[in-house]
Amino acid sequence: MEITSKTYLSLYCSRIYTLHLQKKGFKGSISIGRVQSPTVYLIYKRQQEIEHFKPENFYEIEGIFKAQNGVYKGKAKLKTKERAEAVQLLQQHGVEPIDTGLITSVTNKTKRIAPPKLHALSTLQAAANRRWKYSPSHVLKLTQSLYEKKLVSYPRTDSQLITHNEFAYLNESLAKYQQLVGKTFNALNRGNNKRYVDSANVGEHYAIIPTKKVPTEKALQSMNADERNIYFEIVNTTLAMFHQDYEYDEKTILTNVKNIEFKTVGKTELVKGWKELFSSERELQEREESLPVVFQDEMVQSKVSIQEGTTTPPKPYTEGQLITMMKTCGKSVEDEEEIEVLKSIEGIGTEATRSGIIETIKKHGFIEVRKNIVSITPKGKLLCRAIEGTLLSSPSMTAKWEIYLNKIGRGEGSAKHFIESIGKFVNQLIVEVPKQLESLTIEAEQFKPAAVKDIVTCPTCKVGKIGLRKSFYGCSNYKNGCKQTFPGRLLGKKLTEKNINDLCKIGKTAIVKGFKSKNGKQFNASLRLVEGKIEFEFNEK
């Protein structure tokens, strides 16, 4: 029933908006979806916030203090938009640029950070995107491959918990996993810790963990580099569950300079614990400047100054952050009941479909991803301007559907009424969309495809010209049957116009460096054109 409803809504809404936008000069089609449209709109909102952001200057009072055992910095509580306010405060207290201060308090508090939760698909996608810039769809593909090799558990899971059965086999195989990653430690038994092990709340599929099958060195070498990264991320996150908490000492120093209090916070690592399993890349995220040993009532030399800063705009989404954005989109909804529903179903889309939704909106040309940064395209902006203010732009539609589906489940609603309400919604759009789009202006020029640059005469038909299209090189004579094409990228290496020119004119390129084989190894080779196909030629000395 739900699949039929989603298809019905998407089909008719897409047609309605496409036809009316075409009447206004748009040359193309618009795809509308219950999940994809609010996803695009949330990206659009972030980009609007960035574009309309107005930076503001602010002022703080900073002190650099020289104690007996070293130097440290501190800041006063004041943070103001007016420099004059900071100047006035210093003058009121008679603080000179070079002055003396007194350490009034030194407190140390030991803090502990528990190992991270086990991975669900979304947390694995987010981690892999943050560390290696992998797209969510690529992470799903890699994890699926590892699953098919029987090395990890089912990937399309939204759970971060395991049952006692999984914990038991992980515990039995612990020494093998430790040997695999080259890290040995005294394991803690967290079998009763519901942060990780909770048979009652696991759900349909448990968290992504390694299986009993531990790969041999040969099996590891047969994996490509990306697969190995994902596999060891899963193994290390699972091992972390057995490791000690990360412990550090947080030191807070309060320094008084003529009754202006400066606060300094720093930390000293005590027990590395589970963090030893991960690269320094992760450690650097929380690293703070270490503080010297200081004492209460110690006099210090002070250098006090006013520091100017500027507010910064929100950052654009990375591709990995889109997964989290879709899970937490309830924050953009105002109705409390809808917020709770979106929390219970973890936003829009499902663990298994979110990466597919991202690929779909890329395919439809609504967003672009360059160097892992997501931006809205002119077509995406047009979609958002068209649906702005309607239910189609909001996650509320998913919430409203779920609320009524729950009623049906409790016997308080009917499937017939649900389908009829969607029909009424579509009929309402038929009436309202023309009015809604009346004031919308379309600059047709920005939707025209970029002119194709001719590079060289086609070596196959001898008539057309080979030119760069969106992601490949193709013949201009394709309408008359010429099928000659060249990939834009080959084994991780971008093919240049010179490469294509050489292939078409002399049938061979110079040595191209940096191809990457399936197992992740790099190699260099020349390219040859043989009967319209590219072949590698290795120049042996």
Salt bridges, closest charged atoms under 4 A:
GLU2 OE2 - ARG34 NH2 3.94
GLU49 OE1 - ARG46 NE 3.89
GLU51 OE2 - LYS381 NZ 3.56
GLU56 OE1 - LYS81 NZ 3.25
GLU60 OE1 - LYS75 NZ 3.12
ASP99 OD2 - LYS258 NZ 3.17
GLU204 OE2 - HIS205 NE2 3.92
ASP226 OD2 - HIS138 NE2 2.91
GLU227 OE1 - LYS149 NZ 2.98
GLU233 OE2 - HIS119 NE2 2.93
GLU233 OE1 - ARG131 NH1 2.77
GLU233 OE2 - ARG282 NH2 3.28
ASP245 OD2 - ARG112 NE 3.36
ASP245 OD1 - ARG190 NH2 3.17
GLU247 OE2 - ARG112 NH1 2.89
GLU250 OE1 - LYS111 NZ 3.19
GLU269 OE1 - LYS272 NZ 3.39
GLU276 OE2 - HIS243 NE2 2.64
GLU283 OE1 - LYS272 NZ 3.47
GLU283 OE1 - ARG287 NH2 3.60
GLU286 OE1 - LYS275 NZ 2.74
GLU319 OE2 - LYS362 NZ 2.90
GLU338 OE2 - LYS400 NZ 2.88
GLU340 OE2 - LYS343 NZ 3.88
GLU346 OE1 - LYS327 NZ 3.78
GLU351 OE1 - ARG354 NH1 3.15
GLU359 OE2 - LYS362 NZ 3.01
GLU368 OE1 - ARG370 NH2 3.53
GLU412 OE1 - ARG410 NH2 3.18
GLU445 OE2 - LYS448 NZ 3.17
GLU497 OE1 - LYS453 NZ 3.18
ASP502 OD2 - LYS498 NZ 2.91
GLU537 OE2 - LYS508 NZ 2.69
GLU537 OE1 - ARG528 NE 3.55
